[in-house]
Amino acid sequence: MREMYLPMAAYVLATTALARFDVLFVRHYLLDESAGYGAVVTLGQIPLWMVSPVIFVIFPLASAEHAAGRAVLRSYRQALLLGSAVGLLCTAGLALVAEPLFHYWNEAAFAGYGHYVWVYAVMMLLHCLIQIVASVEMARHRYRFLFILVPCALLMFRILYPRGSSATLSEVLGVMIGVRVLALLGMLALSFRGFREVDNAAPQTAQP
């Protein structure tokens, strides 16, 4: 538990900051946009809800496979592919229905925010993929991904907080997506390099 507490604490803090920062930022600095952004978040989180079962399944599965000495890579790739497919389907659906739904829901308050929903959905999809990568890495007792994830979370603070009330929703979402793309690409590169290192270190079976 001592070995796992600090990495897990860093992971939980970083992912919570990434997941909740934008809502708190809008509520604090862009209060006039808060109601509309709240509607965007409500619909835009659908990919998070739909991909979350993959996150819950992959950690115990990868942990059991790693403990038994079996290959984790196949399950890992399937989780990434399934999560991406489900998230993209949700995002495409939201891109089609969000604006008409906002007009029906509350045209006066939300009509100008429908085009942000699919952007937020992309952000949630990236967030889910980050969590899938992190889950597999932690199941393999590898925590180097934190040296990418934590600085990306700090970069988000560094860019947005100085902007304060001069920021726009487009800028907030752009930064939030940008730091997730950086984190995901870096974590994937580190993760798959770790698989190659394990393969290279494995003893080769002599050929007859």
Number of C-alpha atoms within 10 A of each C-alpha: 6 6 8 11 10 11 18 15 10 14 20 12 14 18 17 12 17 22 15 10 18 20 14 13 19 22 16 13 17 18 14 11 16 17 15 19 24 16 20 23 18 11 18 28 20 19 28 23 13 15 25 17 11 19 22 13 13 22 22 14 16 24 19 15 17 17 11 9 9 10 12 19 15 9 15 20 13 13 21 19 13 14 24 18 14 16 25 17 12 22 24 13 12 23 18 13 13 22 21 12 16 22 16 12 13 12 14 10 14 21 18 13 21 25 16 21 24 26 20 26 26 22 25 26 31 24 23 25 25 23 20 26 24 25 22 25 22 20 21 17 14 15 16 16 23 18 12 16 25 18 14 22 22 14 14 21 18 11 13 19 12 10 14 14 14 10 16 15 15 11 13 19 16 15 18 26 22 16 20 24 17 13 23 25 13 15 22 16 11 15 20 13 12 15 14 11 11 11 11 10 9 9 8 8 6 5 4 3
